[in-house]
């Protein structure tokens, strides 16, 4: 069995995720990285033999446009929805980073990572 990993990295969104009112009103910049592992044949010569990464991007974008209080919930929803795109997907790793969290005196970013392996 061959495993192919499709990478979608450094995807930037302006979104309204968070528990605090100021996050829901002002929003902020988020970065998403996804690695999608799938079973493939020996030769890949047509898009039907792999995953169209634009469809995975569309899933990520749709969820990034839906305000969600917890990044953990957001990550779970994205991972499960990416898996639903193709039954050859065996593993999805996703990181969502809040680039400038509204924490007084804080410098840096915060985020969550989720890796989920699916039974084949």
Phi, psi and omega per residue, in radians:
X1 nan 2.315 3.065
X2 -1.689 2.442 3.037
X3 -2.019 2.263 3.104
X4 -1.965 2.410 3.060
X5 -1.952 2.199 3.068
X6 -1.782 2.237 -3.084
X7 -1.904 2.286 2.934
X8 -2.161 1.858 -3.013
X9 -2.157 2.668 3.064
X10 1.037 0.633 3.081
X11 -1.367 2.192 -3.070
X12 -1.944 2.395 -3.139
X13 -2.431 2.576 2.938
X14 -1.771 1.998 -3.001
X15 -2.379 3.040 -3.037
X16 -2.127 0.740 3.129
X17 -1.486 2.498 3.055
X18 2.553 2.836 -3.140
X19 -1.489 -0.496 -3.007
X20 -1.522 2.528 -3.096
X21 -0.979 -0.706 -3.107
X22 -1.107 -0.543 3.097
X23 -1.223 -0.665 -3.140
X24 -1.220 -0.482 -3.109
X25 -1.611 -0.899 -3.045
X26 -1.494 -0.508 -3.100
X27 1.246 -3.006 3.137
X28 -3.031 3.046 -3.130
X29 -1.559 2.364 3.117
X30 -2.221 2.614 3.048
X31 -2.151 2.402 -3.133
X32 -2.155 2.393 3.024
X33 -2.234 2.297 3.134
X34 -2.309 2.425 3.018
X35 -2.183 2.130 -3.041
X36 -2.066 2.031 3.120
X37 -1.740 2.358 -3.139
X38 -2.498 2.679 3.061
X39 -1.305 2.439 3.127
X40 -2.420 2.915 3.064
X41 -1.460 3.063 -3.123
X42 -1.134 -0.629 3.137
X43 -2.086 2.304 3.067
X44 -2.033 1.947 -3.095
X45 -2.224 -0.112 3.134
X46 -2.419 2.665 -3.107
X47 -1.049 -0.482 3.135
X48 -1.176 -0.258 -3.140
X49 -1.599 0.046 -3.121
X50 -2.543 -2.967 3.100
X51 -1.801 2.247 3.052
X52 -1.240 1.884 -3.042
X53 -1.106 -0.365 3.091
X54 -1.166 -0.507 3.086
X55 -1.235 -0.675 3.063
X56 -1.133 -0.711 3.088
X57 -1.069 -0.732 3.132
X58 -1.054 -0.675 3.090
X59 -1.099 -0.858 -3.130
X60 -1.043 -0.836 -3.118
X61 -1.047 -0.745 -3.126
X62 -1.053 -0.777 -3.139
X63 -1.273 -0.549 3.101
X64 -1.199 -0.371 3.098
X65 -1.565 0.019 3.105
X66 -1.926 1.832 -3.129
X67 -0.941 2.299 -3.103
X68 -2.359 2.278 -3.092
X69 -1.079 -0.739 -3.059
X70 -1.931 2.320 3.077
X71 -1.115 -0.524 3.113
X72 -1.083 -0.765 3.105
X73 -1.123 -0.766 3.118
X74 -1.010 -0.824 -3.131
X75 -1.081 -0.761 3.133
X76 -1.068 -0.751 -3.128
X77 -1.139 -0.743 3.137
X78 -1.130 -0.837 -3.108
X79 -1.036 -0.838 -3.123
X80 -1.112 -0.659 3.141
X81 -1.254 -0.622 3.053
X82 -1.100 -0.749 3.130
X83 -1.034 -0.628 -3.138
X84 -1.159 -0.261 -3.135
X85 -1.167 -0.561 -3.011
X86 -2.777 2.258 -3.103
X87 -1.306 -0.058 3.056
X88 -1.485 -0.145 3.131
X89 -1.266 2.196 -3.099
X90 -1.944 -0.262 -3.091
X91 -2.804 2.402 3.040
X92 -2.291 2.235 3.019
X93 -2.011 2.296 -3.058
X94 -2.416 2.402 3.020
X95 -2.198 2.294 3.042
X96 -2.063 2.162 -3.110
X97 -2.037 2.264 3.007
X98 -1.588 1.944 -2.942
X99 -1.217 -0.628 -3.123
X100 -2.379 1.331 -3.092
X101 -1.125 2.507 -3.104
X102 -1.399 1.220 3.127
X103 -2.069 2.127 -3.085
X104 -1.035 2.244 3.098
X105 1.339 0.141 -3.085
X106 -1.658 2.369 3.064
X107 -2.190 2.178 -3.130
X108 2.306 -2.708 3.130
X109 -2.441 2.937 3.085
X110 -2.293 2.795 3.124
X111 -3.036 3.122 3.080
X112 -2.323 2.654 3.037
X113 -2.223 2.454 3.099
X114 -2.360 2.282 3.014
X115 -2.107 2.269 -3.132
X116 -2.326 2.221 3.095
X117 -1.805 2.373 -3.071
X118 -1.911 2.471 3.059
X119 -1.127 2.451 -3.135
X120 -1.640 nan nan
